[in-house]
C-alpha cells in the first residue's frame, strides 16, 4: 500500500512500472501507469492498494492535484 499521511496540499499519487532501472531525467512517458489516486485516504490525502509481482522496477510520483 502507498499512502500520503500528511500534506498541506491536495496530493495525487501515480504508480508506474519502469522499463528498466529508473534514473534521473527519465521521461515519464517511458513508464507504464499502473495505478493512480487523488483522495483515497480522504481529502487531501491519497492511497493506492495494489498487489504486485516480486520483480520489476517501479516509480512513485506524489504530486499536487491540479499541478499547483
C-alpha positions in Angstrom: 0.0 0.0 0.0 1.1 3.5 -0.8 -0.4 6.4 1.2 0.3 10.0 1.9 -0.2 10.7 5.6 0.4 14.4 6.0 0.2 17.2 3.5 -0.6 20.9 3.2 -1.9 20.4 -0.3 -4.2 18.0 -2.2 -1.9 15.1 -3.0 -2.2 12.9 -6.1 -0.3 9.5 -6.4 0.9 8.0 -9.6 2.4 4.5 -9.6 4.4 3.4 -12.6 6.2 0.3 -14.0 9.6 1.4 -15.4 11.1 -0.5 -18.4 14.5 -0.6 -16.5 16.1 0.8 -13.5 14.7 4.4 -13.1 17.1 7.2 -13.4 17.1 11.0 -13.1 16.0 12.5 -16.4 13.8 9.6 -17.5 10.7 10.8 -19.4 7.5 9.9 -17.6 6.1 8.7 -21.0 8.7 5.8 -20.9 6.8 4.4 -17.8 3.6 2.4 -17.8 0.9 3.8 -15.4 -0.3 1.0 -13.2 -2.5 2.9 -10.6 -3.4 6.4 -9.6 -5.4 8.1 -6.8 -6.5 11.5 -5.7 -8.4 11.3 -2.4 -8.5 7.6 -1.5 -7.2 8.3 2.0 -9.7 11.2 2.5 -9.2 14.7 1.2 -6.4 15.9 0.8 -4.6 12.5 1.1 -4.1 9.7 -1.5 -3.9 6.0 -1.2 -3.1 3.1 -3.6 -3.6 -0.5 -2.6 -2.3 -3.0 -5.1 -0.7 -6.4 -5.2 2.5 -6.5 -7.4 4.8 -9.2 -8.6 8.0 -9.6 -6.6 10.1 -8.4 -9.6 10.1 -5.2 -11.6 11.2 -1.6 -11.3 8.6 0.9 -10.1 8.3 4.6 -9.7 6.0 6.5 -7.3 5.2 10.1 -8.0 3.5 12.3 -5.4 2.2 15.5 -6.9 -0.2 18.3 -6.1 -3.6 17.8 -7.7 -4.1 20.4 -10.4 -0.4 20.9 -10.9 0.0 23.8 -8.4 
